[in-house]
């Protein structure tokens, strides 16, 4: 036995189903946009932290260069600046470990800096005039 349905009822049900599917699509789109915005926000936050550390590292190296090139180098000021630089590098390494697998090169920078600070045993002969 067939159920008799008026045309008006059929139109109402089909329009209701269409609106329901459209609202579900909008909801799915909203959720995906919110998730994408959250991931982009965390990436931007990580990049700002990395840029801030890079700026501080550059400033500290500049301070060390000024101390080394002065007529009377202050060993205590250089040691303080070196310790601050190493502390910033450790912060960068900790930031690398917390971030989602991004490598910014702080470990390599620390190894290179320690190699630079290690005294060399090469002696340069005075130029012959």
C-alpha positions as CSV (number, residue, x, y, z in Angstrom):
1,X,0.0,0.0,0.0
2,X,1.4,3.3,-1.1
3,X,1.3,6.3,1.3
4,X,-0.3,9.2,-0.5
5,X,1.7,12.4,-0.1
6,X,0.7,15.7,-1.2
7,X,2.9,17.7,-3.4
8,X,3.2,20.4,-0.8
9,X,4.5,17.9,1.7
10,X,7.1,16.5,-0.8
11,X,8.4,20.0,-1.6
12,X,8.7,20.9,2.1
13,X,10.6,17.7,2.8
14,X,13.0,18.1,-0.1
15,X,13.7,21.7,0.7
16,X,14.3,20.8,4.4
17,X,16.7,18.1,3.3
18,X,18.5,20.5,1.0
19,X,18.8,23.1,3.8
20,X,20.0,20.5,6.2
21,X,22.8,19.4,3.8
22,X,23.8,23.0,3.2
23,X,24.0,23.7,6.9
24,X,26.1,20.6,7.5
25,X,28.4,21.8,4.7
26,X,28.8,25.2,6.2
27,X,29.5,23.7,9.6
28,X,32.2,21.4,8.1
29,X,33.7,24.4,6.3
30,X,33.7,26.5,9.5
31,X,35.4,23.7,11.5
32,X,38.1,23.3,8.9
33,X,38.8,27.0,8.7
34,X,39.1,27.2,12.5
35,X,41.5,24.3,12.5
36,X,43.6,25.9,9.8
37,X,43.6,29.2,11.6
38,X,44.8,27.5,14.8
39,X,47.7,25.8,13.0
40,X,48.7,29.0,11.2
41,X,48.6,30.9,14.5
42,X,51.0,28.4,16.2
43,X,53.4,28.6,13.2
44,X,53.4,32.4,13.3
45,X,54.0,32.3,17.1
46,X,57.0,29.9,16.5
47,X,58.4,32.1,13.8
48,X,58.2,35.2,15.9
49,X,60.0,33.4,18.8
50,X,62.7,32.3,16.4
51,X,63.1,35.8,14.9
52,X,63.3,37.3,18.4
53,X,66.0,34.8,19.4
54,X,67.9,35.5,16.2
55,X,67.8,39.2,16.8
56,X,69.1,38.8,20.3
57,X,71.8,36.5,19.1
58,X,72.9,39.0,16.5
59,X,73.0,41.8,19.0
60,X,75.1,39.7,21.4
61,X,77.5,38.9,18.7
62,X,77.8,42.6,17.8
63,X,78.5,43.3,21.4
64,X,81.3,40.7,21.4
65,X,82.8,42.1,18.3
66,X,82.9,45.6,19.8
67,X,84.6,44.2,22.9
68,X,87.1,42.3,20.8
69,X,88.0,45.2,18.5
70,X,88.4,47.8,21.3
71,X,91.9,49.0,22.1
72,X,91.7,47.5,25.6
73,X,89.4,44.4,25.4
74,X,87.5,43.8,28.6
75,X,87.7,40.0,29.3
76,X,84.9,40.1,31.9
77,X,82.5,41.9,29.5
78,X,83.4,39.4,26.8
79,X,82.8,36.4,29.1
80,X,79.5,37.9,30.2
81,X,78.4,38.4,26.6
82,X,79.6,34.9,25.7
83,X,77.6,33.4,28.5
84,X,74.5,35.4,27.4
85,X,75.0,34.2,23.9
86,X,75.2,30.5,25.0
87,X,72.1,31.0,27.1
88,X,70.2,32.3,24.1
89,X,71.4,29.4,22.0
90,X,70.2,27.0,24.8
91,X,66.8,28.8,24.7
92,X,66.8,28.3,20.9
93,X,67.6,24.6,21.2
94,X,64.8,24.2,23.8
95,X,62.5,26.0,21.4
96,X,63.4,23.6,18.6
97,X,62.6,20.6,20.8
98,X,59.2,22.0,21.8
99,X,58.2,23.0,18.3
100,X,56.7,20.5,15.9
101,X,59.9,19.1,14.5
102,X,61.1,22.3,12.9
103,X,64.9,22.7,12.9
104,X,66.2,26.2,13.0
105,X,69.9,25.4,13.3
106,X,70.5,26.5,16.9
107,X,72.5,23.3,17.7
108,X,74.7,23.8,14.7
109,X,75.2,27.5,15.6
110,X,76.2,26.5,19.2
111,X,78.7,23.9,17.9
112,X,80.2,26.5,15.4
113,X,80.4,29.1,18.1
114,X,82.1,26.8,20.5
115,X,84.6,25.9,17.8
116,X,85.2,29.6,17.2
117,X,85.8,30.3,20.8
118,X,88.1,27.3,21.2
119,X,91.7,28.7,21.2
120,X,93.6,27.6,18.1
121,X,97.2,26.2,18.3
122,X,98.2,27.7,15.0
123,X,100.8,30.3,15.2
124,X,101.3,32.8,12.4
125,X,104.9,33.7,11.6
126,X,105.6,37.5,11.5
127,X,105.7,38.8,8.0
128,X,109.1,39.2,6.5
129,X,109.8,42.8,5.4
